[in-house]
Amino acid sequence: MKKAAVAATLVACLAACQSEPPQPEASASMGNATPAPSPASTETASPAGAVHPFAAISEIEASGDLLAVRTGSTLHVGTLDDIVDGTAATHTLDDACGALSPNNGTFVTACGTDIRLFTAKGADSVTLDEPASAAAVTTTGEIIAASGDDSSVRVIRDGDVEDTFTVARETDRVVAAQNGEGSPDSVVRVNNFDTTIQDLDWRAGRQGGTLRAGLGVGKVAAAPQGTILAADTTGSQLLVYNTDDVIRLQMTAPVADSPWAVAWDVPAELAWVASTSTNTAEGYSLATGVPIKTASFPTVADAQSLAALPDGTLVLGSATGEGLQVVAPSQLER
């Protein structure tokens, strides 16, 4: 199924969806999800593919063939071969730098009053008057920056703040999803405390709708046609959102316990989710409008990071130093 077919599937499902009701306040058992600890490697199946020695990995993001791998205060940027053989470019990140957000060959992170951007050519930065802790970059180059300390969002173009608007509450992560040639990117923000996701009408300078993201949201990733994938860590679900017009919860699926990382596999058209409590990754087809598990494999322990390359290769990182796992499409269990 090509990109047009993906869009047709999403539109067909969307037509059958109802608008979400207003979201209640989070209960004490909701929000602030954290990755579940993994069982010892000796208690689970050997990881699929190849595992390369690596320091503890906190983040892996992919944008095209380019990878960004975060280990402590170091960000490694390069192709998979560069990352594995140790020749990737390295950049220092301090503790103020928030989550990485990839798009169109660029990785962005908000580091207080500095927004830092990394590409295959090197690094750049934009200085702000007020600090930010989360950011995304659009295909057309705008930076959407937010803060974990207030409910403001800023739209930055060509290094200058062009617009500022108020959103539902503080922000932990911002993600941009492409909608195809000629269409502006969709942008969403995530709050971990009350496990919510909100779309941003960033071109008009206003907030969009806010939805509950399960019982405790983990990581969030973009997929084609403005689709957003999220792991409901506490509720052990894969969440699939559509951002056409307004954000809607399009699909859900029960997955292995305590999912944390998610990624979209373009050639296989699968939503992948890695569950740390079982050391497994599962791939779900969305083609029928109901997520169906079609592939799975064992992972390294504490696989808190997951990215998919354009050829379908999956890259996972252990947060406890058990390595960088690389799984080629031919090595997947289907």
C-alpha positions as CSV (number, residue, x, y, z in Angstrom):
1,M,0.0,0.0,0.0
2,K,1.5,3.3,-1.1
3,K,1.2,6.7,0.6
4,A,-2.1,7.4,-1.2
5,A,-3.5,4.2,0.0
6,V,-2.4,5.0,3.5
7,A,-4.2,8.3,3.3
8,A,-7.3,6.6,2.0
9,T,-7.3,4.1,4.9
10,L,-6.9,6.9,7.4
11,V,-9.7,9.0,5.8
12,A,-12.1,6.0,5.7
13,C,-11.5,5.2,9.4
14,L,-11.8,8.9,10.3
15,A,-15.2,9.1,8.7
16,A,-16.4,6.5,11.2
17,C,-14.9,8.2,14.2
18,Q,-16.7,10.4,16.7
19,S,-15.3,13.5,18.1
20,E,-13.7,12.8,21.5
21,P,-15.6,14.1,24.6
22,P,-14.0,16.7,26.9
23,Q,-11.2,15.0,28.8
24,P,-11.6,14.6,32.6
25,E,-8.9,15.5,35.1
26,A,-6.2,12.9,35.4
27,S,-6.6,10.5,38.4
28,A,-3.8,9.7,40.7
29,S,-3.0,6.5,38.8
30,M,-2.6,8.3,35.5
31,G,0.2,10.2,33.9
32,N,3.9,10.5,34.7
33,A,4.7,7.1,33.1
34,T,8.2,5.7,33.2
35,P,9.7,2.8,31.4
36,A,9.2,-0.6,33.1
37,P,12.5,-2.3,34.0
38,S,13.4,-5.2,31.8
39,P,14.0,-8.8,32.9
40,A,17.6,-10.0,32.8
41,S,18.8,-10.9,29.4
42,T,19.3,-14.5,30.5
43,E,15.5,-14.7,31.2
44,T,14.4,-13.8,27.6
45,A,15.2,-14.8,24.0
46,S,18.4,-13.5,22.5
47,P,17.9,-10.2,20.7
48,A,17.2,-10.4,16.9
49,G,19.7,-9.1,14.4
50,A,23.0,-7.7,15.5
51,V,23.9,-6.0,18.8
52,H,26.8,-3.6,18.8
53,P,28.5,-2.4,22.0
54,F,27.3,1.1,23.0
55,A,27.0,3.3,26.0
56,A,23.6,3.6,27.7
57,I,21.3,5.1,25.1
58,S,18.5,7.6,26.1
59,E,17.2,8.5,22.7
60,I,17.4,7.3,19.0
61,E,15.7,9.3,16.3
62,A,15.8,8.8,12.5
63,S,15.2,11.3,9.7
64,G,15.7,9.7,6.3
65,D,19.0,7.8,6.4
66,L,20.3,10.0,9.2
67,L,20.3,8.8,12.8
68,A,20.7,10.7,16.1
69,V,21.8,8.7,19.1
70,R,21.9,10.3,22.5
71,T,24.2,8.8,25.2
72,G,24.5,10.9,28.4
73,S,25.7,14.4,27.4
74,T,26.8,13.3,23.8
75,L,24.7,13.3,20.7
76,H,26.0,11.1,17.8
77,V,24.7,12.1,14.3
78,G,25.4,10.1,11.2
79,T,24.3,7.2,9.0
80,L,23.9,3.8,10.6
81,D,27.4,2.8,9.4
82,D,28.8,6.0,11.0
83,I,27.1,5.2,14.3
84,V,28.2,1.6,14.4
85,D,31.8,2.2,13.4
86,G,32.2,5.2,15.7
87,T,32.8,7.8,13.0
88,A,29.6,9.8,13.5
89,A,29.8,13.5,14.3
90,T,29.4,14.1,18.1
91,H,27.9,17.1,19.8
92,T,27.7,17.9,23.5
93,L,24.3,18.4,25.1
94,D,23.7,19.6,28.6
95,D,21.0,18.6,31.1
96,A,18.8,21.5,30.0
97,C,18.3,20.0,26.5
98,G,14.9,18.4,26.1
99,A,13.7,15.5,23.9
100,L,15.0,15.3,20.3
101,S,12.4,15.8,17.6
102,P,13.3,14.8,14.0
103,N,12.0,16.0,10.6
104,N,13.2,16.4,7.1
105,G,16.8,15.7,7.8
106,T,17.0,17.8,10.9
107,F,17.0,17.0,14.6
108,V,16.0,19.7,17.1
109,T,16.2,20.0,20.8
110,A,15.4,22.9,23.1
111,C,18.1,23.7,25.6
112,G,16.8,26.6,27.6
113,T,17.3,29.8,25.7
114,D,19.1,28.0,22.9
115,I,17.3,25.9,20.3
116,R,19.8,23.5,18.8
117,L,19.5,21.9,15.3
118,F,21.6,19.1,13.9
119,T,21.9,17.9,10.3
120,A,24.3,15.9,8.2
121,K,26.2,19.1,7.6
122,G,26.7,20.1,11.2
123,A,25.0,22.1,14.0
124,D,23.2,25.4,14.2
125,S,21.3,27.2,17.0
126,V,18.7,29.9,17.6
127,T,18.7,32.1,20.7
128,L,15.5,32.9,22.5
129,D,14.7,35.6,25.1
130,E,12.7,33.1,27.2
131,P,13.7,29.5,27.8
132,A,12.1,26.5,26.1
133,S,12.4,22.8,26.9
134,A,10.6,21.1,23.9
135,A,10.7,21.9,20.2
136,A,10.0,20.5,16.7
137,V,11.0,21.7,13.3
138,T,8.6,21.7,10.3
139,T,9.4,20.7,6.8
140,T,9.4,24.4,5.8
141,G,11.8,25.3,8.6
142,E,9.7,26.9,11.3
143,I,10.6,25.9,14.8
144,I,7.7,25.3,17.2
145,A,9.0,25.7,20.8
146,A,7.3,25.1,24.1
147,S,8.1,25.0,27.8
148,G,7.7,22.6,30.7
149,D,7.3,25.6,33.0
150,D,4.5,27.5,31.3
151,S,1.7,27.1,28.8
152,S,3.1,29.1,25.9
153,V,4.1,28.0,22.4
154,R,6.3,30.1,20.1
155,V,6.6,29.9,16.4
156,I,10.1,30.8,15.2
157,R,10.8,31.6,11.6
158,D,14.3,32.6,10.3
159,G,15.6,32.9,13.8
160,D,12.9,35.3,15.0
161,V,9.8,34.6,17.2
162,E,6.9,35.3,14.8
163,D,4.0,34.3,17.1
164,T,3.3,33.2,20.6
165,F,0.1,31.6,21.8
166,T,-1.3,29.8,24.8
167,V,-2.0,26.0,25.0
168,A,-3.6,23.7,27.5
169,R,-0.7,23.5,29.9
170,E,3.0,22.8,30.1
171,T,4.7,20.8,27.4
172,D,7.1,17.8,27.6
173,R,7.5,17.0,23.9
174,V,6.6,18.5,20.5
175,V,6.3,16.4,17.3
176,A,5.9,17.4,13.7
177,A,4.3,15.0,11.2
178,Q,4.5,15.6,7.4
179,N,1.2,15.7,5.4
180,G,2.7,15.3,1.9
181,E,3.9,17.7,-0.7
182,G,2.1,21.1,-0.6
183,S,0.5,20.6,2.8
184,P,1.8,22.1,6.0
185,D,3.0,19.8,8.7
186,S,0.8,18.8,11.6
187,V,2.3,19.6,15.0
188,V,1.3,18.1,18.4
189,R,2.4,18.7,22.0
190,V,2.4,16.1,24.8
191,N,2.1,16.6,28.5
192,N,3.3,13.6,30.6
193,F,1.8,14.7,33.9
194,D,-1.8,14.4,32.7
195,T,-1.0,12.1,29.8
196,T,-2.5,14.4,27.1
197,I,-1.8,15.2,23.5
198,Q,-2.9,18.4,21.8
199,D,-2.7,19.5,18.1
200,L,-1.4,23.0,17.4
201,D,-2.8,25.2,14.7
202,W,0.6,26.8,14.5
203,R,0.0,28.8,11.3
204,A,-3.0,30.5,12.8
205,G,-1.3,30.9,16.2
206,R,-3.8,29.0,18.3
207,Q,-4.2,25.8,20.2
208,G,-6.2,22.8,19.0
209,G,-8.1,20.0,20.7
210,T,-6.7,18.1,23.6
211,L,-7.2,14.4,24.1
212,R,-6.2,11.9,26.8
213,A,-3.2,9.8,25.7
214,G,-4.1,6.5,27.4
215,L,-3.3,6.1,31.1
216,G,0.3,7.0,30.9
217,V,2.0,8.1,27.7
218,G,5.5,7.0,26.8
219,K,7.2,8.1,23.6
220,V,5.5,9.6,20.6
221,A,6.5,9.4,16.9
222,A,5.2,10.7,13.5
223,A,3.9,8.6,10.7
224,P,2.8,9.6,7.2
225,Q,-0.2,11.8,6.4
226,G,-0.2,13.6,9.7
227,T,-0.5,10.4,11.7
228,I,0.9,10.3,15.3
229,L,1.8,7.1,17.1
230,A,2.0,6.9,20.9
231,A,2.8,4.3,23.4
232,D,0.4,4.1,26.4
233,T,2.9,2.7,28.8
234,T,0.5,2.3,31.8
235,G,-2.4,1.0,29.8
236,S,-0.2,-1.3,27.5
237,Q,-1.7,0.1,24.3
238,L,-0.6,1.4,20.9
239,L,-2.5,4.7,20.2
240,V,-2.9,6.0,16.7
241,Y,-4.0,9.6,16.2
242,N,-5.1,11.5,13.0
243,T,-4.5,15.2,12.9
244,D,-6.5,16.1,9.8
245,D,-8.5,19.1,10.7
246,V,-8.6,18.3,14.4
247,I,-6.8,15.6,16.4
248,R,-8.7,12.4,16.8
249,L,-7.9,9.0,18.4
250,Q,-8.2,6.9,15.3
251,M,-7.2,3.4,16.5
252,T,-6.0,1.6,19.6
253,A,-4.6,-1.9,20.1
254,P,-3.5,-3.9,23.2
255,V,0.2,-4.7,23.0
256,A,2.8,-6.4,25.1
257,D,3.0,-5.0,28.7
258,S,4.6,-1.6,29.3
259,P,5.3,-0.3,25.8
260,W,7.6,2.7,25.7
261,A,9.1,3.5,22.3
262,V,7.3,3.6,18.9
263,A,8.3,4.1,15.3
264,W,6.8,3.9,11.8
265,D,8.3,1.5,9.3
266,V,7.7,3.1,5.8
267,P,8.3,0.2,3.4
268,A,6.5,-2.4,5.6
269,E,3.8,0.1,6.6
270,L,3.9,-1.1,10.2
271,A,3.7,0.7,13.5
272,W,6.3,-0.7,15.7
273,V,6.2,-0.6,19.5
274,A,8.9,-1.8,21.9
275,S,7.9,-3.1,25.4
276,T,10.6,-3.0,28.0
277,S,9.0,-5.4,30.5
278,T,9.0,-8.2,28.0
279,N,12.1,-7.3,25.9
280,T,10.0,-7.5,22.7
281,A,9.1,-5.3,19.7
282,E,5.8,-5.8,17.8
283,G,4.8,-4.5,14.4
284,Y,1.2,-3.6,13.7
285,S,-0.5,-3.1,10.3
286,L,-3.0,-0.3,10.2
287,A,-4.3,-1.1,6.7
288,T,-7.7,-2.5,7.7
289,G,-8.5,0.3,10.2
290,V,-7.8,-2.1,13.1
291,P,-4.2,-2.6,14.2
292,I,-3.2,-6.2,13.5
293,K,0.1,-7.6,14.8
294,T,2.0,-9.1,11.9
295,A,5.6,-9.2,13.1
296,S,7.6,-9.4,16.3
297,F,11.1,-10.0,17.6
298,P,13.1,-10.1,20.9
299,T,15.0,-6.9,21.8
300,V,17.9,-5.9,24.0
301,A,17.1,-5.2,27.6
302,D,15.6,-1.8,28.4
303,A,15.0,-0.9,24.7
304,Q,13.7,2.6,25.5
305,S,14.6,3.9,22.0
306,L,13.4,2.8,18.6
307,A,13.8,4.2,15.1
308,A,13.1,2.9,11.6
309,L,15.2,3.7,8.5
310,P,13.8,4.1,5.0
311,D,14.8,0.6,4.0
312,G,12.9,-0.9,6.9
313,T,15.9,-1.5,9.2
314,L,15.0,-1.1,12.8
315,V,17.4,0.4,15.3
316,L,16.9,0.1,19.1
317,G,19.0,1.3,22.0
318,S,19.4,-0.1,25.5
319,A,19.1,2.5,28.3
320,T,21.2,0.3,30.5
321,G,24.2,-0.2,28.2
322,E,23.3,-3.5,26.6
323,G,24.0,-2.2,23.2
324,L,22.7,-0.8,19.9
325,Q,20.4,-3.4,18.2
326,V,20.1,-3.4,14.4
327,V,17.4,-5.6,12.8
328,A,17.2,-5.8,9.0
329,P,13.8,-6.6,7.4
330,S,15.0,-10.1,6.5
331,Q,15.7,-10.8,10.1
332,L,12.1,-10.1,11.3
333,E,9.7,-12.7,12.5
334,R,6.5,-12.5,10.4
